[in-house]
Amino acid sequence: MRLSELSGKEIVDVKKAERLGILGQTDLEINENTGQIQTLLIPSLKWFGFRKQGEEIRVPWNHIKKIGPEMIIIDIPDEE
């Protein structure tokens, strides 16, 4: 799957059954040595869509359960 194919997908937490956001092209943490995606970074938004300073949801790649045509399903353990 290409990086451009991830952009615009809705991210849904399967345990909480809630929408966390939409992945943009710059919302990734990539390992510089291997080029593999390590973490999805989902910005927290406040009113009118403006970003809160420094607040984001970090989803490690190993918590992604399924990438479909329109959404990414994640499963984050309760301890995190």
Residue, then its C-alpha position, 0 to 999 in steps of 0.5 A: m500500500r502506498l502512503s498516498e492511499l492512507s491519506g484521507k482514511e477515517i480512523v476508528d477505535v474498535k473498542k470505544a466505537e468512536r471516530l478518532g479523526i482522518l489521517g492526513q499525509t503528514d500524520l505519520e512517524i516513520n523510522e528513518n533507517t527502515g522507512q517503515i511507519q511506526t506511529l499514526l499521529i492523529p491531531s486533537l481538534k478544538w472548535f472550528g478545526f484549529r489544532k490544540q498546541g502539542e496535543e495528539i493521539r499516538v497510535p503505534w502501527n502494531h495496534i492497527k487491525k484492518i485498513g479498508p477502502e474508507m477507514i482504518i480500524i485500530d485496537i488500543p489496549d486499555e492500559e495505554 
